Amino acid sequence: MKIINRILIAPIAVLQLICSSSKVVGQNAHTSSKNKKIEVYTTAENTNLRLSLSNNLISKPTLKQTNSTVSIQLDINKTDQTFLGIGGAITDASAEVFARLSPKKQQEFLTAYYNKNKGIGYSLARTNIHSCDFSSDSYTYVQEGDKDLKTFNIDHDRKYRIPLIKKAIETAGGKLTLFVSPWSPPAFMKDNNDILHGGVLLPEFAQSWANYYAKFIKAYEKEGIPVWGLTIQNEPMAKQRWESCIYTPEAERDFLKNFLGPTLEKEGLGDKKVIIWDHNRGDMLTTRANLVFSDPEVSKYAWGIGFHWYETWNGGTPKFESVGEVHKAFPDKNLIFTEGCIEKFDATKFQFWGNAERYGLNMINDFNNGTVAWTDWNILLDQNGGPNHVGNFCFAPIHADTTKDELIYTPMYYYIGHLSKFIRPGAKRIIQTISDKNLISTSFKNSDDKIITVVMNQSDKEIVYTVINHDLQNTITIPAHAMQTIVY
């Protein structure tokens, strides 16, 4: 318990800091480039900087480029994908932990994530269709064996999850792009008669399962929760000890083509965005994309393809190149990061900086390879990394110590915020070049013409770099192990 006490960050002070910083952003959106002022926000290890306004790190004009060894060159006339949003999953676990907080802490939490001025401005969310591993138990919305779905109801979700989603939408200003994902059909619809441990959807239940998605979407929308889109299956090539179901590439294609796509259209839900794959980067990402997007009869139902970051589980490196390959091959389709988290929870590592840098590395590279949206896993977990009904405990950007009614803000929260707070839905990614591999960076132009450049330094030394945007040049110092956002 001493460890937890030591790593708690004063939440009110954090939110006040973010709030005061946000007031400065965007004051110079319409000034000419020669006179344009910039704002720099920094989060750095071994400092008190947490999304902090830090203009003292900008060199004076007379010192411009004097010590700079790195340049980031923006070409604002060359843009790529349109940004959809950044957010996290509102799971049963997150909702159950949220419900155990005091009203004051609940409001602090909602503000921290969903208020774009006082918090980090999440604009995207994912939630599970009945249970997943981050539920306290396994459940479905129908009685076992009810093929016709006559017993379908979402009463389970009304206790914790639906109230939290509604509060998140309200805090986000009344709009939150929400997509939904199933982890498994009900047991009776699968060949292993088990909601857990993989298995496959039985052909005789394909239409019933397609109807299930439509009923879920309509039930949530009846509750006042708009559903923007859905994935077909979470991790369709993973046999897990929790809720899971296997789809070969052909099985997923055929289910979308013959059942799910037509059913959504028939039920008046043809505008919902269908996301295929929803599993890791790598060869299978390109395989699924090629199979579905090259077939006009099924491609018409698919908005895009989703992916996770767990391809590194066996010690390999992130396969960012596969994201870029799909973007290049199918520029009219969309890439969305649908899940990632730091696995293997360890309460001594709430403030481990490497966890934040994993987020920064993945987010920047995914966006630079054409990704339009990025979704973290659980938005909130307890002091033990749960609840989770199979013991698969993980990290979240914010944890709650429910024994003390306290929130624990990890460095991951701030690193995500360097993008989610400043890059807003509708932004266009700007093509840029960087002269040194010690830094990584991405840039976007918001719809109000503000330019956002995010820079990450993973090295042990501070680095002086120059951002060049035609006739506008600014030289900035980034501390060791830091993330910066430049707004101009």
Secondary structure by P-SEA (a helix, b strand, c coil): caaaaaaccaaaaaaaaaaaaaaacccccccccccbbbbbbbcccccccccccccccccccccccccccbbbbbccccccccccbbbbbbcaaaaaaaaaccaaaaaaaaaacccccccccccccccccccccccccccccccccccccccccccccccccaaaaaaaaaaaccccbbbbbbcccccccccccccccbbbbbccaaaaaaaaaaaaaaaaaaacccccccccccccccccccccccccaaaaaaaaaccaaaaaaaaccccbbbbcccccccaaaaaaaaaccccaaaaaaccbbbbbccccccccccaaaaaaaaaaacccbbbbbcccccccccccccccaaaaaaaaaaaaaaaaaccccccccccccccccccccccccccccbbbcccccbbbbcaaaaaaaaccccccccbbbbbbccccccccbbbbbccccbbbbbbbbcccbbbbbbbbcccbbbbbbbcccbbbbbcc
